[in-house]
Amino acid sequence: LMESGTLGRLESPPSARKSMPLVARSCSTCPSCQKPINVGDAVGKIENKWAHEMCAVPFGWLLEEPSVPRICKHFSRRGACAYGDACKFEHSQEAFRLSRQQQSAQKLEHESSLIGIHARHNEATRIANRGLGRRNLVRNRCRVSVFRRWLLETFGLEQLMAGSGILDVGGGKGELSFELLNLNGVPSTVVDPRPLDLSRFARRLCWGFYHRNAAFAVSNTRGFGEPAQAPMHLRVFFNADEHLSSEVLGCADQESVTSVGIAALANANTFQSERQRALTMLWTEKGLHEGEAGEADDCGEGEANATSHNSTDSGVEGGCGLVVREVDGFDEATKIVRDCSIVLGMHPDQAAGSAVQYAIRAGKPFAVVPCCVYSSEFPSRKLPDGSPVRTYNDLVAWLVSLARGRAKVATLDFEGKNRVVYATYLV
């Protein structure tokens, strides 16, 4: 059966018709009159069995829509909806509050059944959706699509496509660059020492996932059915050279000193050594380890690393037959970084600070969504009042302070670390 909308789980009477008639999508027999129900006939329910709508009325089926607002299930669960103002359901703050209360009550009931465990946990630190001793379940599966839509609304497609395209710092598997390239035609380069893995995203594109979801399809400028493309990959660590003076930024005639302010691009020899260093890194569940490329490890991740390094005549296998072209020339790498349209970072880990620092010195627009603080790795980071950067809020404030009043902060519509520090232009 097909219905045009659904009511909130708590608000909908069991015998109430929805805002539009329900219609049959397949043939069956009415349990009341024993006559056939044809495709397209209006139907209702009699004791959980589908019948002709008029046959169901004597059994309590309502023909009039009840005066109960239709609540958006996504907004009631997490306080945000990807459809925004275009959503046909109501975004009720009261429903969101009640939903959170219900989740908390269910969790506390579960905790009380664990004798001797719940007493050892501080009530203020309990997380509502996964129970004791488990990390909070964050609903941010579509965070990259949300970020992409925000970028198009904030900066515009023309600005993103300027120059050599976007510079995706700490891009991980390459999801953000893949979406911008294949859904909007924006030239993209991922800067990350890890190998790209585009297989999941290529399958989503092939199956029409990005075009089927109406919340994000409105941001697409490329149609369904076009072949998948792989972004370029600059496989180095992105560490801003803090000792480089701003006067040399953009100077193409510098031979031994980088013209872009990135430590890995200090000169041709440094660039090649940094690329080799990235190739010798093993990325496992236990963290980052240095060794020989393709070397196996105790976590069973060695095979995954080895397969991700398979080379072809034109690049490196990126999954699903896509070939990722790694930038291996110093001059080309320098030009890509220097001519990029904008510096982006979606949870770039340790590279968040370097991404903003480089963008500010090079006069580039930027948008970075920071995640982990890494306070022990960056003990010299200080807020304007001299206090150290130790929390997520401190990190956001520190990134804003780098731009000296030219950066803003926005909140994206997904759970978890969802604050973006950005500047549309720097002068």
Phi, psi and chi 1 to 4 in degrees:
 res  aa     phi    psi   chi1   chi2   chi3   chi4
   1 LEU       -  150.2  -65.1  171.2      -      -
   2 MET  -121.7  134.3  176.9  178.1   64.9      -
   3 GLU  -128.0  151.7   57.1  180.0  -75.7      -
   4 SER   -82.1  -16.9   62.0      -      -      -
   5 GLY  -165.8  167.8      -      -      -      -
   6 THR  -128.4  152.2   57.2      -      -      -
   7 LEU   -94.5  164.4  -64.2  176.4      -      -
   8 GLY   -59.6  147.5      -      -      -      -
   9 ARG   -59.9  -39.1 -179.3  179.4  -58.1  174.5
  10 LEU   -85.5  -26.4  -60.3  178.8      -      -
  11 GLU   -89.4  -20.2  -64.6   82.3   -8.1      -
  12 SER   -83.3  119.5  176.3      -      -      -
  13 PRO   -63.9  142.6  -18.7   30.3      -      -
  14 PRO   -63.5  -23.5   22.6  -33.2      -      -
  15 SER  -107.3   14.2   60.0      -      -      -
  16 ALA   -89.0  136.2      -      -      -      -
  17 ARG   -74.4  147.9 -163.5 -171.1   79.4  173.3
  18 LYS   -77.3 -176.2  -50.7  -55.6 -176.0  -78.1
  19 SER   -63.1  -27.8   59.2      -      -      -
  20 MET  -124.3  152.5  -65.2  -67.7  -69.9      -
  21 PRO   -59.6  145.8  -19.5   30.5      -      -
  22 LEU   -82.9  138.7  -57.4 -178.8      -      -
  23 VAL  -123.6  147.8  -64.2      -      -      -
  24 ALA   -76.4  137.5      -      -      -      -
  25 ARG  -103.3   -7.1  -64.6 -177.5   61.5 -177.7
  26 SER  -146.8  163.8   60.2      -      -      -
  27 CYS   -82.9  143.3  -63.7      -      -      -
  28 SER  -156.3 -170.5   61.7      -      -      -
  29 THR  -119.0  134.3  -58.2      -      -      -
  30 CYS   -69.7  127.7  176.8      -      -      -
  31 PRO   -71.5  -11.5   26.6  -33.9      -      -
  32 SER   -94.6  -57.7  177.4      -      -      -
  33 CYS   -94.9   -7.6   66.1      -      -      -
  34 GLN    63.2   16.8  -59.4  -57.6  -42.5      -
  35 LYS   -94.8  157.5  -66.6 -178.4  179.3  179.6
  36 PRO   -68.9  145.7   23.8  -33.4      -      -
  37 ILE  -101.8  116.2  -59.8  175.6      -      -
  38 ASN   -93.1  160.1  -60.4  -43.3      -      -
  39 VAL   -59.8  128.0  175.5      -      -      -
  40 GLY    97.0   -9.7      -      -      -      -
  41 ASP   -69.9  143.4  -71.0  -11.1      -      -
  42 ALA   -70.0  136.5      -      -      -      -
  43 VAL  -132.1  161.8  -66.2      -      -      -
  44 GLY  -143.5 -173.5      -      -      -      -
  45 LYS  -116.7  139.6  -88.3 -167.1  173.8 -177.9
  46 ILE  -127.1  105.8  -59.6  176.7      -      -
  47 GLU    50.6   52.7  -64.5 -178.5   -6.8      -
  48 ASN    66.3   15.5  -66.8  -34.6      -      -
  49 LYS  -117.1  140.2  -65.6 -178.2  179.0  179.6
  50 TRP   -80.5  135.4  -67.2  104.1      -      -
  51 ALA  -140.0  173.6      -      -      -      -
  52 HIS   -58.2  144.0  -68.5  113.8      -      -
  53 GLU   -57.4  -44.6 -174.9  176.0   53.6      -
  54 MET   -69.5  -29.4  -63.0  -50.7  -62.6      -
  55 CYS   -69.8  -27.5  -66.6      -      -      -
  56 ALA   -83.5  -15.5      -      -      -      -
  57 VAL   -60.4  -47.2  171.4      -      -      -
  58 PRO   -61.2  -17.2  -22.1   33.6      -      -
  59 PHE   -97.5   13.6  -65.4   88.6      -      -
  60 GLY   104.2    1.3      -      -      -      -
  61 TRP   -73.0  126.8 -174.4 -102.2      -      -
  62 LEU   -92.0  130.7  -57.1 -178.8      -      -
  63 LEU   -84.1  -24.6  -67.4  179.0      -      -
  64 GLU   -92.6  141.4  -61.8  -63.4  -29.0      -
  65 GLU   -68.1  126.3  180.0 -179.3    5.3      -
  66 PRO   -64.6  148.1   22.6  -31.4      -      -
  67 SER   -79.6   60.7   57.6      -      -      -
  68 VAL  -126.3  127.6  177.5      -      -      -
  69 PRO   -64.3  144.4   24.4  -34.1      -      -
  70 ARG   -85.9  116.6  -64.4  177.4  -64.5  167.6
  71 ILE   -93.8  135.2  -54.6  -60.1      -      -
  72 CYS   -69.9  120.3  174.6      -      -      -
  73 LYS   -67.1  -31.4   64.8  179.2 -178.2  179.9
  74 HIS   -69.6  -43.7  -57.6  -68.7      -      -
  75 PHE   -67.6  -37.6 -169.4   88.3      -      -
  76 SER   -68.7  -25.2   64.4      -      -      -
  77 ARG   -83.4  -42.2  -71.6  173.7 -178.0  171.2
  78 ARG  -132.2    4.9   55.9 -171.2 -177.4   89.8
  79 GLY    77.5   13.7      -      -      -      -
  80 ALA  -152.0  152.7      -      -      -      -
  81 CYS  -140.8  131.8  173.0      -      -      -
  82 ALA   -66.7  -22.1      -      -      -      -
  83 TYR   -77.9  -17.9  -69.7   91.9      -      -
  84 GLY    61.1 -136.7      -      -      -      -
  85 ASP   -68.9  -16.5  -65.0  -23.6      -      -
  86 ALA   -80.9   -6.9      -      -      -      -
  87 CYS   -65.8  136.2 -178.4      -      -      -
  88 LYS   -84.2   -3.9   61.7 -178.3  179.2 -179.2
  89 PHE  -104.3  163.3  -60.2  103.5      -      -
  90 GLU   -82.2  136.7 -179.2  179.7   -9.5      -
  91 HIS   -97.3   91.6  -68.4  172.0      -      -
  92 SER   -98.0  118.9  169.7      -      -      -
  93 GLN   -64.6  -32.9  -67.8  -68.4  -17.1      -
  94 GLU   -65.8  -41.9  178.9   64.9   15.1      -
  95 ALA   -64.0  -38.1      -      -      -      -
  96 PHE   -64.2  -40.9  173.6   61.6      -      -
  97 ARG   -65.1  -43.4 -175.9 -176.5   64.9   81.8
  98 LEU   -65.6  -37.6  -67.1  175.8      -      -
  99 SER   -63.6  -41.6  175.6      -      -      -
 100 ARG   -65.5  -39.6  -74.1  -67.0  173.8  150.9
 101 GLN   -62.8  -40.6  -72.5 -178.6   -6.2      -
 102 GLN   -65.1  -42.0 -174.6  178.5   23.1      -
 103 GLN   -62.4  -42.3  -68.3  177.7   14.5      -
 104 SER   -64.4  -40.5  -61.5      -      -      -
 105 ALA   -64.7  -41.2      -      -      -      -
 106 GLN   -65.3  -38.2  -68.4  174.1  -10.6      -
 107 LYS   -68.3  -43.4  177.6 -178.9  177.7  -64.1
 108 LEU   -64.0  -35.7  -69.2  175.7      -      -
 109 GLU   -64.5  -39.4 -178.8 -179.9   -3.8      -
 110 HIS   -66.0  -42.1  171.2   69.4      -      -
 111 GLU   -63.1  -38.1  -70.9 -179.8   -3.1      -
 112 SER   -65.8  -22.9   63.2      -      -      -
 113 SER   -78.5  -15.4   65.5      -      -      -
 114 LEU   -92.7   87.2  -56.9  176.7      -      -
 115 ILE   -60.5  129.8  -58.5  175.3      -      -
 116 GLY    82.7   -9.9      -      -      -      -
 117 ILE   -94.7  -46.5  -62.8  179.8      -      -
 118 HIS   -65.1  -25.5   67.8  -77.4      -      -
 119 ALA   -69.4  -19.5      -      -      -      -
 120 ARG   -90.7    4.3  -63.9 -164.0  -62.5  -92.2
 121 HIS  -116.1  139.0  -71.8 -103.2      -      -
 122 ASN   -71.7  128.5 -171.6  -32.1      -      -
 123 GLU   -59.4  -32.1  173.5  123.1    6.3      -
 124 ALA   -70.7  -18.2      -      -      -      -
 125 THR  -100.1    0.9   63.5      -      -      -
 126 ARG   -69.9  139.9  -68.6  174.0  177.4  165.7
 127 ILE  -107.2  139.0  -58.2  173.9      -      -
 128 ALA   -74.3  -22.0      -      -      -      -
 129 ASN  -114.8   -0.8   58.7   11.5      -      -
 130 ARG  -134.5   -7.8  -65.4 -149.6   47.9 -168.7
 131 GLY    92.0  176.6      -      -      -      -
 132 LEU   -67.1  144.6  -76.5  172.2      -      -
 133 GLY    70.8   10.1      -      -      -      -
 134 ARG  -123.4  145.7  -57.6 -173.6   66.1 -173.3
 135 ARG   -68.8  146.8 -172.8  174.9 -180.0  178.7
 136 ASN   -59.7  134.9 -172.0   17.8      -      -
 137 LEU   -82.7  114.2  176.0   61.6      -      -
 138 VAL  -102.5  124.8  178.2      -      -      -
 139 ARG   -87.5   87.5  -62.6 -177.4  178.6   92.1
 140 ASN  -138.5   32.1   61.1   -0.9      -      -
 141 ARG   -60.8  -33.5 -175.6  176.0   59.3  178.0
 142 CYS  -101.2   26.3  -65.3      -      -      -
 143 ARG   -62.6  -35.1   61.9 -176.3 -178.3  -84.8
 144 VAL   -68.4  -41.1  170.5      -      -      -
 145 SER   -65.1  -37.8  -65.1      -      -      -
 146 VAL   -63.2  -43.6  172.6      -      -      -
 147 PHE   -64.8  -42.0 -171.9   35.9      -      -
 148 ARG   -61.2  -44.5  175.4  176.4   66.6   89.8
 149 ARG   -63.0  -40.0 -176.9  176.5   63.8 -178.1
 150 TRP   -64.8  -39.8  179.7   88.7      -      -
 151 LEU   -62.0  -42.6  -71.8  170.6      -      -
 152 LEU   -66.7  -37.7  -68.8  168.4      -      -
 153 GLU   -72.1  -33.5  -66.0  172.9   -8.9      -
 154 THR   -87.0  -44.7  -55.8      -      -      -
 155 PHE  -103.1  -27.8  -65.5   93.0      -      -
 156 GLY    88.2  149.2      -      -      -      -
 157 LEU   -64.8  -38.6 -178.1   61.3      -      -
 158 GLU   -61.9  -42.0 -177.2  177.6   -3.3      -
 159 GLN   -69.1  -38.0 -178.0  172.7    1.5      -
 160 LEU   -65.3  -32.4  -64.8  177.5      -      -
 161 MET   -86.1   -2.9  -64.1 -175.1   66.7      -
 162 ALA   -68.2  156.4      -      -      -      -
 163 GLY    58.7 -133.8      -      -      -      -
 164 SER   -88.9    7.0   59.2      -      -      -
 165 GLY    92.6 -166.9      -      -      -      -
 166 ILE   -80.6  150.9   64.5  105.8      -      -
 167 LEU  -110.3  108.5 -162.3   65.8      -      -
 168 ASP   -94.3   92.2 -174.9    6.8      -      -
 169 VAL   -80.4  132.2  177.0      -      -      -
 170 GLY    61.5   40.9      -      -      -      -
 171 GLY   -75.1   -2.9      -      -      -      -
 172 GLY    60.6 -123.7      -      -      -      -
 173 LYS   -72.9  -16.0  -65.2 -179.0  179.0 -179.7
 174 GLY   101.2   22.8      -      -      -      -
 175 GLU   -65.9  -46.4 -176.0  174.2    6.5      -
 176 LEU   -62.5  -46.5  176.6   60.2      -      -
 177 SER   -63.8  -38.2  -70.6      -      -      -
 178 PHE   -62.9  -44.3 -178.8   88.3      -      -
 179 GLU   -65.8  -45.7  -73.0 -163.2   15.7      -
 180 LEU   -63.6  -37.5  -75.8  168.9      -      -
 181 LEU   -73.2  -45.7  176.4   61.0      -      -
 182 ASN   -88.7  -22.8  -72.9  -81.0      -      -
 183 LEU  -102.7  -19.6  -58.0  179.9      -      -
 184 ASN  -132.1   -4.1  -59.0  104.9      -      -
 185 GLY    70.7   24.0      -      -      -      -
 186 VAL   -86.8  121.5  177.3      -      -      -
 187 PRO   -57.7  133.8  -20.4   31.1      -      -
 188 SER  -138.2  141.5  -53.9      -      -      -
 189 THR  -132.0  124.9  -57.0      -      -      -
 190 VAL   -91.0  127.9  179.9      -      -      -
 191 VAL  -108.5  103.9 -176.0      -      -      -
 192 ASP  -164.0  136.0 -161.7  -60.1      -      -
 193 PRO   -71.8  -14.3   25.2  -34.6      -      -
 194 ARG   -83.2  151.3  -65.4  166.8  -71.9 -171.4
 195 PRO   -69.1  146.2   25.1  -34.6      -      -
 196 LEU   -77.3  149.4  -57.9 -172.6      -      -
 197 ASP  -135.3   97.6 -177.0    2.7      -      -
 198 LEU  -101.2    6.2  -54.0  171.8      -      -
 199 SER   -61.6  -44.4   54.6      -      -      -
 200 ARG   -63.6  -42.6  178.4 -170.7  -61.2  177.6
 201 PHE   -70.1  -35.8  -40.2  129.6      -      -
 202 ALA   -65.8  -38.3      -      -      -      -
 203 ARG   -65.9  -41.5  -72.2 -165.1  -62.9  -91.9
 204 ARG   -59.8  -41.5  -71.7  178.8  177.4  177.4
 205 LEU   -65.7  -42.6 -177.4   68.5      -      -
 206 CYS   -65.1  -37.4  179.5      -      -      -
 207 TRP   -84.1   -3.2  -65.5  -19.4      -      -
 208 GLY    83.2   16.4      -      -      -      -
 209 PHE   -59.9  -43.2  174.0   86.4      -      -
 210 TYR   -71.2  -22.7  -64.1  111.4      -      -
 211 HIS   -99.4  -16.0  -64.3   82.2      -      -
 212 ARG   -82.0  -29.9 -174.3  171.4   63.5 -113.8
 213 ASN   -80.7  108.5 -170.6  -36.3      -      -
 214 ALA   -63.7  -25.8      -      -      -      -
 215 ALA   -65.4  -31.8      -      -      -      -
 216 PHE  -111.4  -18.9  -56.8  113.1      -      -
 217 ALA   -64.3  -26.6      -      -      -      -
 218 VAL   -64.7  -19.2  -65.3      -      -      -
 219 SER   -90.5   -5.5  -58.0      -      -      -
 220 ASN   -79.8  137.7  -59.1  -15.8      -      -
 221 THR  -114.5   -3.6   54.3      -      -      -
 222 ARG  -112.2  141.4  -61.6 -173.3   72.5 -159.7
 223 GLY   -82.0  169.3      -      -      -      -
 224 PHE   -74.0  143.8  173.5   66.1      -      -
 225 GLY   103.3  -11.8      -      -      -      -
 226 GLU   -74.2  143.2  -61.1 -169.4   35.0      -
 227 PRO   -63.4  146.1   22.3  -32.8      -      -
 228 ALA   -71.1  144.5      -      -      -      -
 229 GLN  -122.6  153.7  -56.0  177.3   46.5      -
 230 ALA  -105.8  134.6      -      -      -      -
 231 PRO   -68.3  161.7   26.6  -33.9      -      -
 232 MET   -75.5  159.6  -69.7 -165.2  -65.3      -
 233 HIS  -131.5  117.9 -172.3 -164.1      -      -
 234 LEU  -101.4   99.0 -178.3   54.8      -      -
 235 ARG   -91.2   78.0 -163.7  169.6  177.6 -178.1
 236 VAL  -144.8  166.1  -65.8      -      -      -
 237 PHE   -77.7  137.7  -71.5   89.2      -      -
 238 PHE   -98.7   91.2 -166.4   90.1      -      -
 239 ASN  -116.9  116.3  -63.3  -40.5      -      -
 240 ALA   -66.5  135.9      -      -      -      -
 241 ASP   -81.5  100.1 -174.0   -6.0      -      -
 242 GLU   -74.6  -12.1  -55.2 -150.6    6.0      -
 243 HIS   -93.1   -2.6  -58.1  -70.1      -      -
 244 LEU   -82.9  130.7 -176.9   66.7      -      -
 245 SER   -74.9  150.5   63.4      -      -      -
 246 SER   -69.5  -15.4   58.7      -      -      -
 247 GLU   -68.9  -25.6  -73.8   76.7    9.3      -
 248 VAL   -90.6   -5.5  -57.5      -      -      -
 249 LEU   -64.6  130.6  -67.6  175.0      -      -
 250 GLY    84.4   -0.1      -      -      -      -
 251 CYS   -86.1  108.9  -61.7      -      -      -
 252 ALA   -75.8  -14.2      -      -      -      -
 253 ASP   -91.1    6.9   57.7  -10.9      -      -
 254 GLN   -76.6  124.2  -61.3  -70.5  -31.3      -
 255 GLU   -95.2  -44.5  -63.9 -179.0   -2.7      -
 256 SER  -104.2   -7.9   60.1      -      -      -
 257 VAL  -119.6  138.1  179.6      -      -      -
 258 THR   -59.9  143.8  174.4      -      -      -
 259 SER   -96.9    5.8   61.7      -      -      -
 260 VAL  -122.7  -12.2  -65.5      -      -      -
 261 GLY    85.5   22.1      -      -      -      -
 262 ILE  -110.0  130.8  -53.9  -57.3      -      -
 263 ALA   -58.9  -37.5      -      -      -      -
 264 ALA   -68.8  -17.3      -      -      -      -
 265 LEU  -109.1   30.3  -62.5  177.1      -      -
 266 ALA   -62.6  -40.5      -      -      -      -
 267 ASN  -163.5  176.4   50.8   57.9      -      -
 268 ALA   -62.9  -40.7      -      -      -      -
 269 ASN   -66.2  -43.0  -68.2  -27.3      -      -
 270 THR   -63.3  -39.2  -59.4      -      -      -
 271 PHE   -61.5  -46.4  173.2   66.1      -      -
 272 GLN   -66.6  -38.1  -65.5  -58.2  -29.1      -
 273 SER   -67.7  -35.4   64.0      -      -      -
 274 GLU   -69.1  -35.4  -75.4  -64.6  -56.7      -
 275 ARG   -65.1  -42.4  -70.5 -169.8   69.4 -113.2
 276 GLN   -65.6  -36.4  -68.8  -58.6  -44.2      -
 277 ARG   -62.3  -41.6  176.6 -177.2  169.2 -139.0
 278 ALA   -64.0  -36.8      -      -      -      -
 279 LEU   -68.0  -24.1  -68.6  174.9      -      -
 280 THR   -90.1    1.4   60.9      -      -      -
 281 MET   -85.2  134.0  -67.5  -65.7  174.2      -
 282 LEU  -104.6  126.5  -62.4  178.3      -      -
 283 TRP  -105.4  109.4  -53.2   89.9      -      -
 284 THR  -126.1  175.4   73.2      -      -      -
 285 GLU   -67.8  -19.1  -65.8  177.5   -6.7      -
 286 LYS   -93.2    4.3  -64.6 -178.8  179.5  179.1
 287 GLY   116.8 -163.9      -      -      -      -
 288 LEU   -93.9  129.6  174.0   61.6      -      -
 289 HIS  -130.0  147.7  -58.8  -81.8      -      -
 290 GLU  -102.3  132.6 -171.6  168.8   -0.2      -
 291 GLY  -172.2 -160.7      -      -      -      -
 292 GLU   -86.9  144.7  -64.5 -177.2    0.6      -
 293 ALA   -59.8  135.2      -      -      -      -
 294 GLY    83.7   -1.4      -      -      -      -
 295 GLU   -67.1  136.7  178.2 -177.2  -27.5      -
 296 ALA   -77.1  158.8      -      -      -      -
 297 ASP  -135.7  177.7   62.8    1.9      -      -
 298 ASP   -73.6  -15.8  -63.8  -24.1      -      -
 299 CYS   -88.8   -3.5  -61.5      -      -      -
 300 GLY    79.0   12.4      -      -      -      -
 301 GLU   -90.7  -10.5  -64.4  -74.6  -27.7      -
 302 GLY   -61.1  -36.9      -      -      -      -
 303 GLU   -64.5  -40.4 -178.2  178.6   -5.2      -
 304 ALA   -63.6  -39.6      -      -      -      -
 305 ASN   -68.4  -38.0  -80.7  -80.5      -      -
 306 ALA   -66.8  -43.0      -      -      -      -
 307 THR   -68.0  -29.0   56.4      -      -      -
 308 SER   -74.5   -8.2   62.3      -      -      -
 309 HIS  -101.6    7.4  -63.3  160.6      -      -
 310 ASN   -59.7  127.2  -68.0  -22.1      -      -
 311 SER  -103.9  151.4  -62.0      -      -      -
 312 THR  -122.5 -177.3   65.2      -      -      -
 313 ASP   -67.2  -24.3  -66.1  -23.0      -      -
 314 SER  -115.1   -4.1   56.8      -      -      -
 315 GLY   171.9 -153.1      -      -      -      -
 316 VAL  -118.1  137.5  175.8      -      -      -
 317 GLU   -61.8  125.5  174.7   65.8   39.9      -
 318 GLY  -112.1    9.9      -      -      -      -
 319 GLY   101.0  142.7      -      -      -      -
 320 CYS    57.8   31.9  -85.4      -      -      -
 321 GLY    79.9   -4.1      -      -      -      -
 322 LEU   -74.8  138.0  -73.6  177.9      -      -
 323 VAL  -108.9  118.5  176.8      -      -      -
 324 VAL   -90.9  124.0  178.8      -      -      -
 325 ARG   -88.2  113.4 -169.8  175.0   75.7   82.4
 326 GLU   -82.9  134.9  -67.7 -169.2   -6.0      -
 327 VAL   -77.7  111.3 -178.9      -      -      -
 328 ASP  -112.9    1.0   55.3    4.0      -      -
 329 GLY  -105.3  136.4      -      -      -      -
 330 PHE   -63.1  -45.4  171.2   71.3      -      -
 331 ASP   -63.3  -42.4  -68.0  -23.0      -      -
 332 GLU   -66.2  -42.1 -178.1 -176.2   12.9      -
 333 ALA   -62.5  -41.8      -      -      -      -
 334 THR   -63.5  -41.2  -58.2      -      -      -
 335 LYS   -66.4  -40.8 -173.6  176.9 -172.0  -55.5
 336 ILE   -62.2  -45.6  -71.4  174.3      -      -
 337 VAL   -69.1  -43.0  175.2      -      -      -
 338 ARG   -68.1  -34.1 -174.9  179.6   60.4 -123.8
 339 ASP  -100.1   11.7  -64.1  -16.7      -      -
 340 CYS   -65.3  152.9   70.9      -      -      -
 341 SER   -80.9  -32.7   60.6      -      -      -
 342 ILE  -162.0  149.8 -176.6  173.7      -      -
 343 VAL  -102.1  121.6  179.4      -      -      -
 344 LEU  -119.0  154.4  -56.6  178.3      -      -
 345 GLY  -154.5  114.9      -      -      -      -
 346 MET  -108.2  100.7  179.7   59.9 -178.1      -
 347 HIS    52.0   61.0  -66.9  176.1      -      -
 348 PRO   -84.1   11.5   31.6  -34.1      -      -
 349 ASP    58.8 -127.9  -65.3  -32.7      -      -
 350 GLN   -67.6  -16.7  -66.0   98.9  -40.2      -
 351 ALA   -83.8   -1.0      -      -      -      -
 352 ALA   -58.9  -47.5      -      -      -      -
 353 GLY   -63.4  -44.0      -      -      -      -
 354 SER   -64.9  -35.9  -68.5      -      -      -
 355 ALA   -62.6  -45.4      -      -      -      -
 356 VAL   -69.5  -41.6  174.1      -      -      -
 357 GLN   -61.2  -44.5  -71.7  169.8  -25.2      -
 358 TYR   -64.1  -45.7  162.8   69.1      -      -
 359 ALA   -59.0  -40.8      -      -      -      -
 360 ILE   -66.7  -45.2  -68.6  172.5      -      -
 361 ARG   -68.9  -32.7  -70.3 -158.2  -54.7  -90.7
 362 ALA   -88.5   -3.5      -      -      -      -
 363 GLY    70.4   31.5      -      -      -      -
 364 LYS   -99.2  145.7  -59.0  -75.5 -173.8 -178.9
 365 PRO   -63.3  154.8  -16.7   28.8      -      -
 366 PHE  -150.9  158.1   66.3   88.0      -      -
 367 ALA  -151.4  113.1      -      -      -      -
 368 VAL  -126.6  129.5  174.2      -      -      -
 369 VAL  -105.0   95.7 -175.4      -      -      -
 370 PRO   -73.1  160.6   28.1  -34.0      -      -
 371 CYS  -130.1  -92.9   50.4      -      -      -
 372 CYS   -76.0  151.6  -58.5      -      -      -
 373 VAL   -86.3  -41.2  179.9      -      -      -
 374 TYR    54.9   50.1  -63.9  100.5      -      -
 375 SER   -64.6  -32.9   57.2      -      -      -
 376 SER   -71.8  -27.3   60.3      -      -      -
 377 GLU   -82.7  -22.0  -65.6 -170.6   27.3      -
 378 PHE  -128.2   66.7  -57.4   99.2      -      -
 379 PRO   -69.7  -15.9   26.2  -34.3      -      -
 380 SER   -84.5   -6.5   61.0      -      -      -
 381 ARG   -70.0  127.6  -70.9  178.3  175.8  175.0
 382 LYS  -132.0  143.2  -56.9  -68.2 -177.7 -177.9
 383 LEU   -76.2  165.9  -66.0  172.0      -      -
 384 PRO   -55.3  -28.0  -29.0   36.2      -      -
 385 ASP   -86.6    3.5   61.4    1.8      -      -
 386 GLY    92.5   -5.9      -      -      -      -
 387 SER   -77.9  149.1   57.2      -      -      -
 388 PRO   -72.8  157.9   26.2  -34.2      -      -
 389 VAL   -89.4  107.6  175.6      -      -      -
 390 ARG  -127.6  -15.4  -67.4 -178.4  177.1  175.3
 391 THR  -122.5  170.5   67.4      -      -      -
 392 TYR   -62.6  -42.3  177.0   69.5      -      -
 393 ASN   -63.4  -36.4  -70.5  -25.6      -      -
 394 ASP   -62.6  -42.4  -69.8  -16.4      -      -
 395 LEU   -62.7  -44.5  177.5   59.5      -      -
 396 VAL   -61.6  -44.9  172.4      -      -      -
 397 ALA   -63.4  -38.3      -      -      -      -
 398 TRP   -66.0  -42.6  177.8   72.8      -      -
 399 LEU   -63.2  -40.1  -67.7  174.8      -      -
 400 VAL   -63.5  -40.2  171.5      -      -      -
 401 SER   -66.1  -24.4   68.8      -      -      -
 402 LEU   -63.5  -32.4  -65.9  177.2      -      -
 403 ALA   -85.4   -3.8      -      -      -      -
 404 ARG    53.6   56.8  -61.6 -179.4 -179.7  178.1
 405 GLY    87.8   -2.0      -      -      -      -
 406 ARG  -100.0   -4.1  -67.3  169.9  -70.7  179.8
 407 ALA  -103.3  152.6      -      -      -      -
 408 LYS  -124.7  169.3  -57.8  176.5 -178.1  178.4
 409 VAL  -128.6  132.6  179.4      -      -      -
 410 ALA  -128.6  158.8      -      -      -      -
 411 THR  -112.0  127.1  -58.7      -      -      -
 412 LEU   -90.0  158.4  -57.1  177.1      -      -
 413 ASP   -87.0   63.9  -71.7  -24.4      -      -
 414 PHE  -153.6  163.3   59.3   81.6      -      -
 415 GLU   -80.5  165.3  -67.8 -175.7   -1.4      -
 416 GLY    89.8 -149.2      -      -      -      -
 417 LYS   -75.0   94.1  -57.8  -60.2 -169.2  -63.1
 418 ASN  -122.4   18.9   59.0   -3.6      -      -
 419 ARG   -99.8  130.4  -59.1  174.3   67.8 -175.7
 420 VAL  -110.6  128.0   52.7      -      -      -
 421 VAL   -97.0  125.3  179.5      -      -      -
 422 TYR  -148.2  161.6   70.8  101.9      -      -
 423 ALA  -144.2  126.4      -      -      -      -
 424 THR   -77.8  -27.0   53.5      -      -      -
 425 TYR  -156.7  153.4   64.1   92.6      -      -
 426 LEU  -130.8  131.7  -66.7  171.5      -      -
 427 VAL  -127.3      -  -66.7      -      -      -
